[in-house]
Amino acid sequence: MSVKDSLFGEIVKVSSHVDPESKEVSAKLMEDQNATYLFEDLNGRRAAGNIFSTRAKIAEALNIPKEDIVGHMLDAISSPQDCEAVEDPAFRQCSLDVDLMKLPIPRYFPEDGGRYITSGVIVVDHDGKKNVSFHRMMIMDGKHIAVRLVPRHLFTIYNMAKEKGEELNISICIGARAEVLLAAATSMDFGADELRVASAMCLKGHGTPLKVGRCDNGIWVPADTDYVLEGRITLNEASEGPFVDITGTYDFKRQQPVIEIDRIWTCKDPVFHLLLPGGYEHFMLMGLPREPMILKTVRQAVPRVRNVRLTEGGCCWLNGVVSIKKNKEGDGVNAIMAAFTGHPSMKNVIVVDEDIDIFDDREVEWAVATRMQADRILVIPGAAGSSLDPSSHGRTTSKVGYDATIPLDQDRSLYTKIKLRGQRPPVFNLFKG
């Protein structure tokens, strides 16, 4: 299921020609981030944004209920499945001249360092170490890209090659299906194959494993990807940035490695995936894949966990909510500490009872307002946090946990809001029984 097969919900078509330097792409995408925008002539090619900007659209792409997303991903991480190799992958249907300047790659905001690929995932297989991960990529000219490598898995593999004086062969996938994008943004063990996690999601949601095809450089990538760029991370560096990150604030310039592109493949009539920096889709694809790890660590501390969520108000990165059913007093505090372990970048977390709908911000705030006092706020100073938090300025952060659960020795009826029959569906239990 390529990008052109994943245009769900309301679709707004932009038929006029759009210059990639005009900032019109961001202006349109920000008009209604719940709607998918299809640009029919962005620099002469088709492109779409806000494709996976809501949980509902992601769930439809995965072919599962919205409430099942976190559990669906956790099951796939726990039980990855082999991919199915195909001889004639869709991405090899057309070969383009190598000229990045002719692709529908926009400059999103005025102060950006250049035109950026924002939805691209880099696939690498080097000395038995595999990795699939998101990276922002700034176009330098027709063949070269400055890539932001944070000190994680691809950074490590690149340095392994660099120590030998070797360039690192890669394939860049743009327009990959939702399962691939979610797996690429998930924290996994070094060397684990994210495509096998994506395959497990495909198998459970659609009944078939992920199909993969081979690039000329020997790397296997999802067969139905709209664009595949083969290239090498060279030993050269260039200035990259500034660029708008998930908090909607600018990240600064850095010296970063340079990718040289060798060939460009596409399927027939491809759609280039545009991901608005700091937008809802950025929140979903970067933040939502962190939720399974939060769920896993909290379950280790508190057996009955109903659901977890990183909130849009916290950029789906800095603020979270956890719903539990307490067995004993202190479960709320234990859930707070476990949640911070599951997502170390999280700065604030609220723990609520199982009757609170954590996808309703008003209900969560109501629980804080009516079920807790300030002496139940846990403050953890001097902790390592997120470099994306502007208030930390790269220093340590103070984390805050709110235990908004009802004390077990209290009369629960005093804390329960009156509801009419049928007013709200029951809270979904991810772990039946």
FIKE-294191 format. One record per residue (C-alpha): residue in three letters; x, y, z negated; residue number from 1. Coordinates in steps of 0.5 Angstrom, whole numbers. Last residue first. Layout:
BEGIN
   drenmi       x       y       z   sese
      ala       X       Y       Z    NUM
...
end
This chain:
BEGIN
   drenmi       x       y       z   sese
      gly     -17     -21     -62    433
      lys     -17     -16     -56    432
      phe     -11     -13     -55    431
      leu     -12      -6     -51    430
      asn     -18      -5     -55    429
      phe     -22       0     -51    428
      val     -26       5     -56    427
      pro     -33       4     -55    426
      pro     -37       9     -50    425
      arg     -39      15     -52    424
      gln     -46      18     -53    423
      gly     -50      12     -53    422
      arg     -53      12     -59    421
      leu     -52      19     -62    420
      lys     -46      21     -66    419
      ile     -45      23     -73    418
      lys     -38      24     -75    417
      thr     -34      20     -80    416
      tyr     -30      22     -85    415
      leu     -35      22     -91    414
      ser     -37      15     -88    413
      arg     -30      12     -89    412
      asp     -31      13     -97    411
      gln     -23      14     -99    410
      asp     -18       8    -102    409
      leu     -16       7     -95    408
      pro     -14      14     -93    407
      ile     -17      16     -86    406
      thr     -12      17     -81    405
      ala      -9      24     -79    404
      asp      -2      22     -80    403
      tyr       2      28     -77    402
      gly       9      27     -75    401
      val      14      33     -73    400
      lys      21      32     -70    399
      ser      26      38     -72    398
      thr      31      38     -66    397
      thr      38      37     -65    396
      arg      42      42     -60    395
      gly      41      43     -52    394
      his      38      49     -53    393
      ser      33      46     -57    392
      ser      27      51     -56    391
      pro      27      49     -48    390
      asp      26      42     -49    389
      leu      28      39     -43    388
      ser      35      36     -47    387
      ser      30      32     -51    386
      gly      31      30     -58    385
      ala      37      28     -63    384
      ala      34      29     -70    383
      gly      37      34     -74    382
      pro      30      35     -78    381
      ile      25      30     -79    380
      val      18      33     -82    379
      leu      13      28     -84    378
      ile       6      32     -85    377
      arg       2      28     -90    376
      asp       3      34     -95    375
      ala      -1      39     -90    374
      gln      -8      35     -91    373
      met     -11      30     -87    372
      arg     -18      28     -84    371
      thr     -22      34     -82    370
      ala     -17      38     -78    369
      val     -12      33     -75    368
      ala     -18      28     -73    367
      trp     -22      34     -70    366
      glu     -15      36     -66    365
      val     -15      29     -63    364
      glu     -23      29     -62    363
      arg     -22      36     -58    362
      asp     -16      33     -54    361
      asp     -20      27     -51    360
      phe     -16      22     -49    359
      ile     -14      19     -56    358
      asp     -21      17     -57    357
      ile     -22      17     -64    356
      asp     -25      11     -67    355
      glu     -18       7     -68    354
      asp     -16      12     -73    353
      val     -11      17     -71    352
      val      -3      18     -71    351
      ile      -1      25     -68    350
      val       6      25     -65    349
      asn      11      31     -64    348
      lys      18      32     -61    347
      met      18      26     -56    346
      ser      25      25     -53    345
      pro      27      19     -57    344
      his      21      15     -54    343
      gly      20       8     -57    342
      thr      24      10     -63    341
      phe      19      16     -64    340
      ala      13      12     -64    339
      ala      16       7     -69    338
      met      17      13     -74    337
      ile      10      15     -73    336
      ala       7       8     -74    335
      asn      11       7     -80    334
      val       8      14     -83    333
      gly       1      11     -81    332
      asp       2       4     -83    331
      gly       3       7     -90    330
      glu      -3       5     -93    329
      lys      -5      -2     -91    328
      asn      -8      -6     -85    327
      lys      -9       1     -81    326
      lys     -13       0     -74    325
      ile      -8       5     -70    324
      ser      -9      10     -65    323
      val      -2      14     -63    322
      val      -2      21     -60    321
      gly       4      24     -56    320
      asn       8      31     -55    319
      leu      14      32     -52    318
      trp      14      28     -45    317
      cys       7      28     -42    316
      cys       8      36     -41    315
      gly       6      37     -48    314
      gly      -1      39     -46    313
      glu      -1      33     -42    312
      thr      -1      29     -47    311
      leu       3      22     -48    310
      arg      -2      17     -50    309
      val      -2      11     -54    308
      asn      -7       5     -55    307
      arg     -11       1     -60    306
      val      -5      -1     -64    305
      arg      -7      -7     -69    304
      pro       0     -10     -71    303
      val       3      -4     -74    302
      ala      11      -4     -74    301
      gln      12      -8     -68    300
      arg       6      -6     -65    299
      val       9       1     -66    298
      thr      15      -1     -62    297
      lys      12      -4     -56    296
      leu       6       2     -55    295
      ile      12       7     -55    294
      met      16       3     -50    293
      pro       9       2     -46    292
      glu       8      10     -46    291
      arg      14      12     -43    290
      pro      12      10     -36    289
      leu       6      15     -37    288
      gly      11      21     -38    287
      met      15      21     -31    286
      leu      10      19     -26    285
      met       4      22     -30    284
      phe       7      29     -32    283
      his      10      30     -25    282
      glu       3      28     -22    281
      tyr       0      34     -27    280
      gly       5      39     -25    279
      gly      12      41     -27    278
      pro      15      40     -20    277
      leu      10      38     -15    276
      leu      11      32     -12    275
      leu      11      31      -5    274
      his      10      24      -1    273
      phe      12      24       6    272
      val       6      21      10    271
      pro       9      16      16    270
      asp       5      16      23    269
      lys       8       9      24    268
      cys      13       7      19    267
      thr      20      11      18    266
      trp      27      10      18    265
      ile      33      15      17    264
      arg      40      13      18    263
      asp      47      15      15    262
      ile      46      20      10    261
      glu      51      23       6    260
      ile      50      23      -2    259
      val      54      29      -6    258
      pro      55      28     -13    257
      gln      53      34     -18    256
      gln      57      40     -21    255
      arg      51      43     -25    254
      lys      46      49     -24    253
      phe      41      50     -29    252
      asp      34      47     -31    251
      tyr      28      52     -30    250
      thr      22      52     -34    249
      gly      15      48     -32    248
      thr      17      43     -38    247
      ile      18      38     -33    246
      asp      23      41     -29    245
      val      24      47     -24    244
      phe      31      47     -21    243
      pro      37      51     -21    242
      gly      40      47     -18    241
      glu      46      43     -15    240
      ser      53      45     -14    239
      ala      57      40     -10    238
      glu      61      34     -11    237
      asn      65      29      -7    236
      leu      66      22      -8    235
      thr      61      20      -4    234
      ile      54      17      -6    233
      arg      52      13       1    232
      gly      46      13       5    231
      glu      40      10       8    230
      leu      34      14       8    229
      val      27      10       8    228
      tyr      21      14       9    227
      asp      14      11       9    226
      thr      15       5       4    225
      asp      11      -1       6    224
      ala      17      -6       5    223
      pro      19      -4      -1    222
      val      27      -4      -1    221
      trp      32      -9      -1    220
      ile      39      -7       0    219
      gly      44     -10       5    218
      asn      46      -3       9    217
      asp      42      -5      15    216
      cys      36      -4      10    215
      arg      32     -11       8    214
      gly      25     -11       7    213
      val      21     -12       1    212
      lys      14     -15      -1    211
      leu      11     -14      -8    210
      pro       7     -20     -10    209
      thr       0     -21      -8    208
      gly      -6     -22     -12    207
      his      -8     -14     -12    206
      gly      -7     -12     -20    205
      lys      -4     -18     -23    204
      leu       1     -19     -17    203
      cys       2     -12     -15    202
      met       4     -11     -23    201
      ala       9     -17     -23    200
      ser      12     -14     -16    199
      ala      13      -7     -19    198
      val      17     -11     -25    197
      arg      21     -15     -20    196
      leu      23      -8     -16    195
      glu      25      -6     -23    194
      asp      31     -11     -23    193
      ala      35     -11     -29    192
      gly      42      -9     -29    191
      phe      42      -4     -35    190
      asp      36      -6     -39    189
      met      29      -2     -38    188
      ser      26       5     -39    187
      thr      21       6     -34    186
      ala      21      11     -28    185
      ala      23       6     -23    184
      ala      17       1     -25    183
      leu      12       7     -25    182
      leu      14       9     -18    181
      val      14       2     -15    180
      glu       7       0     -18    179
      ala       5       7     -15    178
      arg       7       5      -8    177
      ala      13       8      -5    176
      gly      13      14       0    175
      ile      20      16      -1    174
      cys      25      11      -2    173
      ile      32      13      -2    172
      ser      37       7       0    171
      ile      44       7      -3    170
      asn      51       5      -2    169
      leu      56       7      -7    168
      glu      63      10      -5    167
      glu      69       7      -7    166
      gly      75       9     -11    165
      lys      75       3     -15    164
      glu      73       8     -21    163
      lys      68      11     -17    162
      ala      64       4     -16    161
      met      64       3     -23    160
      asn      62      11     -24    159
      tyr      56      10     -19    158
      ile      54       4     -23    157
      thr      54       8     -30    156
      phe      50      14     -26    155
      leu      45      10     -23    154
      his      44       7     -30    153
      arg      44      13     -35    152
      pro      48      19     -36    151
      val      43      24     -31    150
      leu      45      24     -24    149
      arg      42      30     -20    148
      val      43      29     -13    147
      ala      47      34      -8    146
      ile      44      32      -1    145
      his      48      32       6    144
      lys      46      30      13    143
      gly      42      36      16    142
      asp      45      41      11    141
      met      45      41       3    140
      ile      38      38       1    139
      met      37      38      -6    138
      met      35      31      -9    137
      arg      32      30     -16    136
      his      33      23     -18    135
      phe      28      17     -20    134
      ser      30      10     -21    133
      val      31       3     -18    132
      asn      37      -1     -21    131
      lys      41      -7     -19    130
      lys      48      -9     -22    129
      gly      50     -15     -18    128
      asp      57     -12     -16    127
      his      52      -6     -13    126
      asp      45      -6     -11    125
      val      42       1     -11    124
      val      35       3     -10    123
      ile      34      11     -11    122
      val      27      13     -12    121
      gly      25      20      -8    120
      ser      19      24     -11    119
      thr      22      30     -11    118
      ile      26      31      -5    117
      tyr      28      39      -5    116
      arg      29      45      -1    115
      gly      34      49      -4    114
      gly      37      52     -11    113
      asp      30      53     -13    112
      glu      29      61     -15    111
      pro      23      62     -11    110
      phe      19      55     -12    109
      tyr      18      49      -8    108
      arg      23      49      -3    107
      pro      20      44       2    106
      ile      22      37       5    105
      pro      17      36      11    104
      leu      24      33      15    103
      lys      27      37      20    102
      met      33      40      16    101
      leu      34      32      14    100
      asp      37      31      21     99
      val      39      24      22     98
      asp      35      22      28     97
      leu      29      18      27     96
      ser      28      10      27     95
      cys      21       8      27     94
      gln      18       1      25     93
      arg      23       0      20     92
      phe      19       2      14     91
      ala      14      -3      16     90
      pro      18      -9      14     89
      asp      19     -14      20     88
      glu      23     -20      17     87
      val      19     -20      10     86
      ala      22     -22       3     85
      glu      17     -23      -3     84
      cys      19     -20      -9     83
      asp      20     -25     -15     82
      gln      16     -23     -22     81
      pro      17     -19     -28     80
      ser      14     -22     -35     79
      ser      15     -17     -41     78
      ile      16     -11     -36     77
      ala      10     -13     -32     76
      asp       6     -14     -39     75
      leu       8      -8     -41     74
      met       6      -4     -35     73
      his      -1      -7     -35     72
      gly      -2      -6     -42     71
      val      -1       2     -41     70
      ile      -5       2     -35     69
      asp     -11      -2     -38     68
      glu     -15       4     -40     67
      lys     -16       6     -33     66
      pro     -19       0     -30     65
      ile     -14      -4     -25     64
      asn     -13      -4     -18     63
      leu      -6      -1     -19     62
      ala      -8       5     -14     61
      glu     -15       6     -17     60
      ala     -11       6     -24     59
      ile      -6      11     -21     58
      lys     -12      15     -19     57
      ala     -16      15     -25     56
      arg      -9      17     -29     55
      thr      -9      23     -26     54
      ser      -4      27     -21     53
      phe      -2      20     -17     52
      ile      -3      23     -10     51
      asn      -2      31     -12     50
      gly       2      32      -6     49
      ala       1      30       1     48
      ala       6      30       8     47
      arg       5      30      15     46
      arg      10      32      20     45
      gly      12      39      24     44
      asn      15      43      19     43
      leu       9      41      14     42
      asp       4      40      19     41
      glu      -2      36      17     40
      phe      -1      37      10     39
      leu      -6      33       6     38
      tyr      -7      35      -1     37
      thr     -10      31      -7     36
      ala     -15      34     -12     35
      asn     -14      34     -19     34
      gln      -8      39     -19     33
      asp     -13      44     -16     32
      glu     -10      51     -13     31
      met      -3      48     -16     30
      leu      -2      44     -10     29
      lys      -4      50      -5     28
      ala       1      55      -8     27
      ser       7      49      -9     26
      val       6      48      -1     25
      glu       6      55       1     24
      lys      12      57      -2     23
      ser      14      59       5     22
      glu      21      55       6     21
      pro      18      49       9     20
      asp      14      53      14     19
      val       7      50      14     18
      his       3      50      20     17
      ser      -5      50      19     16
      ser      -9      43      18     15
      val      -9      43      10     14
      lys     -13      38       8     13
      val     -16      37       1     12
      ile     -17      30      -1     11
      glu     -22      29      -7     10
      gly     -21      22      -9      9
      phe     -16      17      -7      8
      leu     -10      18      -2      7
      ser      -6      11      -3      6
      asp      -6       8       4      5
      lys      -2      14       7      4
      val       3      13       1      3
      ser       4       6       3      2
      met       0       0       0      1
end
